[in-house]
Amino acid sequence: MLAAQRSGVVNPLAERAGVSHKCIVPICGRPLVEHVLDTITALPAIKEIRISLEAEAHNAVRAIADQFADRGVPVSFVENDLNIVESVLKAAGSDEGPFIITTADNVLLTPEGFEQVRETLATADATISVTTREAVWAAHPQGQAGFYEFKDAGYANCNLYGIAGPQAFKAAEFFREGGQFQANPKRLLRAVGPFNILLMKLKLVTLPQGVARLSRRMGVSIKPVIFADGSLAIDVDNERTYDCCETILKRRAAGEA
């Protein structure tokens, strides 16, 4: 679980909440990271949870994780590295995998979504997860500000990735620098190449076709997971998405979603 924040940057949500780190910002009365831990510690297939986080925040998050100790899933902490790819590699260590990667602000993560990624990973080197524009808007009309346009649909990425083992770590390059491709298209250009960008811009490829091209570019087998639940593309990035997530969490608590 990636829980660190950008070095030298004060997160606006953390500042608003009066806490040191975004991952412990409360939403619906619980820290962001607690929502994610509550979901994944209840899953039967989890061997261990490793949280990548600044050393100074380990104790605060460990106190939150300790609430779930009786579920029998070990939780360990690894100091984050300079960027996401290095942090993932450091957290993976010498283990063979498989690994599923998510973020501490992914508060709308569901057991069903996690299991769908895990099952897909059994037949691929790596997985990326997305959902459609229509699914996101059905979950919340303000849930995403932009979408990746393909021939078949507009898609939003979800912060849930799968890596089958060391041979697939090249796929981690796809989300180097944070994966915030909507905010900085140059990152997408570096990740997938100019010709593939052109095909996408002209809407000449479907998402599955685009992922197949990405697989060939990286030399690994990558499969997309397309979620029917559009809420899985909404995480707590800013005040707008905080409000979206809060609304959806309240709906779920009331049994409305």
C-alpha positions in Angstrom: 0.0 0.0 0.0 1.5 3.3 -1.1 0.8 5.8 1.7 3.6 8.4 1.4 3.1 12.0 0.3 5.2 14.2 -2.0 8.5 15.2 -0.4 8.5 18.8 0.7 4.9 19.4 -0.1 2.2 20.1 2.5 -0.9 18.2 1.5 -3.9 20.6 1.5 -6.2 18.0 2.9 -3.8 17.1 5.7 -3.4 20.8 6.4 -7.1 21.4 6.5 -7.5 18.4 8.9 -4.6 19.5 11.1 -2.7 16.3 10.6 0.8 15.5 9.4 0.0 13.1 6.6 -2.7 12.8 4.0 -3.2 9.0 4.8 -4.4 9.9 8.3 -6.9 12.5 7.2 -10.3 11.5 8.6 -13.3 10.8 6.4 -16.6 9.6 7.8 -14.9 9.5 11.2 -12.0 7.3 10.2 -8.5 7.9 8.7 -8.2 7.3 5.0 -5.8 4.4 5.6 -8.2 2.8 8.1 -10.9 2.4 5.4 -8.4 0.6 3.1 -7.0 -1.6 5.8 -10.5 -2.6 7.0 -11.2 -3.8 3.5 -8.0 -5.7 2.7 -7.4 -7.3 6.1 -10.7 -9.1 5.7 -9.7 -10.8 2.5 -8.8 -14.5 2.8 -6.0 -14.5 0.1 -3.8 -11.8 1.7 -0.5 -13.1 3.0 0.9 -9.8 4.2 0.3 -6.1 3.9 3.3 -3.8 3.4 2.8 -0.1 3.8 5.2 2.2 2.0 5.4 5.4 4.1 7.8 8.0 5.5 9.5 6.8 8.7 8.1 9.6 10.8 4.5 8.4 10.1 5.0 4.7 10.9 3.9 4.9 14.5 0.7 6.8 13.7 -0.3 4.4 11.0 0.8 1.3 13.0 -1.6 2.3 15.8 -4.4 2.3 13.2 -3.3 -1.0 11.7 -3.1 -2.6 15.2 -6.9 -2.3 15.3 -7.1 -5.2 12.8 -4.4 -7.4 14.4 -7.0 -10.0 15.4 -7.7 -10.7 11.7 -4.3 -12.4 11.5 -2.9 -10.5 8.5 0.7 -9.2 9.3 1.2 -5.5 8.5 4.7 -4.3 8.1 6.2 -0.9 7.2 8.8 0.1 4.6 10.2 3.5 4.3 9.2 5.0 0.9 11.8 5.8 -1.8 12.1 8.7 -4.2 9.2 7.7 -6.5 6.5 5.2 -6.8 8.4 2.6 -8.8 11.3 2.6 -6.4 8.9 2.4 -3.5 7.2 -0.6 -4.9 10.5 -2.4 -5.6 11.7 -1.6 -2.1 8.5 -2.9 -0.5 8.5 -6.0 -2.6 12.1 -6.8 -1.6 13.3 -10.2 -2.6 9.9 -11.9 -2.5 8.6 -13.5 -5.7 5.0 -12.2 -5.5 2.3 -11.9 -6.6 1.7 -8.4 -5.4 -1.4 -6.2 -5.6 -0.6 -2.5 -5.3 -3.1 0.1 -4.1 -3.0 3.5 -2.2 -3.9 4.6 1.2 -6.4 7.1 -0.2 -8.3 4.4 -2.1 -11.1 4.5 0.5 -13.8 3.1 -1.9 -11.9 -0.1 -2.6 -14.2 -3.1 -2.4 -13.4 -6.8 -1.7 -15.0 -7.6 -5.0 -12.8 -5.2 -6.9 -9.7 -6.6 -5.2 -10.6 -10.2 -5.9 -11.3 -9.4 -9.6 -7.8 -8.1 -9.9 -6.3 -11.0 -8.1 -8.2 -13.5 -10.3 -7.1 -11.8 -13.5 -3.5 -11.7 -12.3 -3.5 -15.5 -12.3 -3.4 -15.4 -16.1 -1.2 -12.4 -16.7 2.2 -10.9 -15.7 0.5 -7.7 -14.7 -2.9 -6.0 -14.5 -4.2 -2.5 -14.7 -7.7 -1.6 -13.6 -10.1 0.9 -15.2 -13.7 1.7 -15.4 -15.9 3.6 -17.9 -17.0 7.2 -17.9 -20.6 6.0 -17.6 -19.8 3.8 -14.6 -18.0 6.7 -12.8 -20.8 9.1 -13.5 -23.3 6.6 -12.2 -21.3 6.4 -8.9 -21.0 10.2 -8.7 -21.3 12.8 -11.4 -18.2 14.7 -10.1 -16.1 11.6 -9.5 -13.6 12.2 -12.3 -12.6 15.4 -14.2 -11.1 13.6 -17.2 -11.0 10.3 -19.1 -8.8 8.5 -21.5 -10.6 8.3 -24.8 -10.4 5.0 -26.7 -12.3 3.7 -29.7 -14.7 1.8 -27.6 -15.2 4.1 -24.6 -13.8 6.7 -22.3 -12.0 5.2 -19.3 -10.7 6.3 -15.9 -7.9 4.5 -14.2 -8.3 2.9 -10.7 -5.6 2.8 -8.1 -5.3 -1.0 -8.1 -2.5 -2.8 -10.0 -1.3 -6.3 -10.0 2.3 -7.7 -10.5 2.6 -11.4 -10.8 6.3 -11.5 -10.0 9.8 -10.1 -10.7 9.5 -10.6 -14.5 6.6 -8.2 -14.5 8.2 -5.3 -12.7 8.9 -3.6 -16.0 5.1 -2.9 -16.1 5.6 -0.7 -13.0 7.1 1.9 -15.4 3.5 2.5 -16.5 2.8 4.4 -13.3 6.2 5.9 -12.7 6.0 9.4 -11.3 2.6 8.8 -9.8 0.5 7.8 -12.7 -1.1 11.2 -12.8 -1.3 11.2 -16.5 -4.3 13.5 -16.8 -2.3 16.2 -14.9 0.8 15.8 -17.0 0.4 14.2 -20.5 4.2 14.0 -20.9 4.2 11.2 -18.4 1.8 9.2 -20.5 4.0 9.9 -23.6 7.1 8.5 -21.8 5.2 5.5 -20.6 3.5 4.3 -23.7 5.3 6.0 -26.6 4.3 8.6 -29.2 2.8 6.2 -31.8 0.5 4.6 -29.3 -0.5 8.0 -28.1 -1.4 9.0 -31.6 -3.5 5.9 -32.1 -5.4 6.7 -28.9 -5.8 10.3 -29.7 -7.4 9.4 -33.1 -9.5 6.7 -31.3 -8.2 4.0 -33.6 -7.7 1.4 -30.9 -9.9 0.0 -28.2 -8.7 -0.2 -24.6 -7.9 -4.0 -24.9 -6.1 -3.3 -28.2 -4.1 -0.5 -26.5 -3.2 -2.7 -23.5 -2.0 -5.4 -26.0 0.3 -2.9 -27.6 1.5 -1.8 -24.2 2.2 -5.4 -23.4 4.4 -5.8 -26.5 6.2 -2.5 -25.8 7.1 -3.7 -22.2 7.6 -7.3 -23.0 5.2 -8.6 -20.4 1.6 -9.9 -20.5 -0.7 -7.2 -19.2 -4.5 -7.6 -18.9 -7.0 -4.8 -18.1 -9.6 -5.2 -15.5 -12.7 -3.2 -16.4 -14.8 -2.6 -13.3 -18.6 -2.3 -13.5 -18.4 -0.3 -10.2 -17.4 3.2 -11.2 -16.7 4.3 -7.6 -13.4 2.3 -7.8 -12.0 5.1 -9.9 -12.6 7.7 -7.2 -10.0 8.2 -4.5 -9.3 11.1 -2.2 -7.1 13.4 -4.3 -8.5 16.8 -3.4 -11.4 18.5 -1.8 -13.7 17.6 -4.7 -13.0 13.9 -4.6 -13.0 14.0 -0.8 -16.6 15.2 -1.0 -17.4 12.5 -3.6 -15.9 9.7 -1.5 -17.6 11.0 1.6 -21.0 10.9 -0.1 -20.5 7.4 -1.5 -19.2 6.1 1.9 -22.3 7.5 3.6 -24.5 5.8 1.0 -22.8 2.5 1.5 -23.2 2.8 5.3 -26.9 3.4 4.8 -27.2 0.4 2.6 -27.9 2.5 -0.5 -25.0 1.3 -2.6 
